[in-house]
Amino acid sequence: MSRIDLKLIAEQLPQDWKSQSVGLIGETNIRVLRMNGSEIPEEAHPYAEALLVVDGVLNLTVNHEDVQLKDGQVYFVPAHTRHKVKAGSSGTLLLISPA
């Protein structure tokens, strides 16, 4: 087993909102990224994903409903669900989705 410092990895990423894989579990990819307060356009994926806030805050709109996540909270986005990151989201985010 190895130890991974998610906050440190996110801080050292060359670009905000660009994730880096930190591991695979079977067919599941674990990625980390740094949020910088910017809004990210609405998107949908053909797969489900989990969004886990390591630290900071994530402001989402999911199916026209506002959702705010803080440290240690996770949101499961079903496949094909439209969602967008709202302005003010900052900190470290862990993404869990198919590889």
C-alpha positions in Angstrom: 0.0 0.0 0.0 1.3 3.5 -0.7 0.4 6.9 0.7 -0.8 9.6 -1.6 -1.1 13.3 -0.5 -4.0 14.5 -2.7 -3.7 18.1 -1.6 0.1 18.2 -2.4 -0.5 16.6 -5.9 -3.2 19.1 -6.7 -1.1 22.1 -5.6 1.8 20.9 -7.9 -0.4 20.4 -11.0 0.7 22.7 -13.8 -2.9 23.8 -14.6 -6.2 24.3 -12.7 -9.1 22.0 -13.6 -6.8 19.5 -15.4 -6.9 16.2 -13.5 -4.1 13.8 -12.9 -4.7 10.1 -12.3 -3.4 8.9 -8.9 -4.4 5.3 -9.3 -6.6 2.6 -10.8 -8.8 0.1 -9.0 -10.0 -2.4 -11.5 -11.7 -0.4 -14.2 -12.1 2.7 -12.0 -9.8 5.7 -12.4 -9.0 7.9 -9.4 -8.1 11.4 -10.4 -7.3 14.6 -8.5 -7.5 18.2 -9.6 -7.2 21.8 -8.3 -10.2 24.0 -8.5 -9.6 27.8 -8.8 -13.0 29.5 -8.5 -13.7 29.6 -12.2 -17.0 28.4 -13.7 -16.8 25.3 -15.9 -19.4 24.9 -18.7 -22.2 22.3 -18.4 -21.3 18.8 -19.4 -22.6 15.2 -19.3 -20.7 11.9 -19.5 -21.8 8.5 -20.8 -20.6 7.1 -17.4 -21.4 7.8 -13.7 -18.8 9.7 -11.6 -18.3 10.6 -8.0 -17.0 14.0 -7.0 -15.3 14.1 -3.6 -14.2 17.4 -2.1 -10.9 16.8 -0.3 -10.8 20.4 0.9 -12.6 23.6 -0.1 -16.0 23.9 -1.7 -17.6 22.7 -4.9 -20.6 24.5 -6.2 -22.6 22.5 -8.8 -25.8 22.8 -10.8 -27.2 19.3 -11.5 -30.4 19.1 -13.4 -31.2 22.8 -12.7 -30.7 22.2 -8.9 -27.9 23.9 -7.0 -25.7 21.7 -4.9 -22.8 22.8 -2.6 -20.3 20.3 -1.3 -17.7 21.0 1.4 -14.7 19.1 2.9 -15.3 15.4 2.9 -18.6 15.4 1.1 -19.2 13.4 -2.1 -21.8 13.7 -4.9 -22.6 10.9 -7.2 -23.5 12.1 -10.8 -25.4 9.5 -12.7 -24.4 8.7 -16.3 -25.8 11.2 -18.9 -26.7 13.8 -16.2 -26.1 17.4 -17.2 -24.0 19.2 -14.6 -21.8 22.3 -14.3 -19.4 23.7 -11.9 -20.4 27.2 -10.7 -18.1 30.1 -9.9 -16.6 30.0 -6.4 -15.5 26.4 -6.4 -12.0 26.1 -5.0 -9.8 23.6 -3.3 -9.0 20.0 -4.1 -11.4 17.6 -5.9 -11.1 13.8 -6.3 -12.9 12.4 -9.3 -13.9 8.7 -9.4 -15.0 7.3 -12.8 -14.4 4.5 -15.2 -10.9 4.3 -16.7 
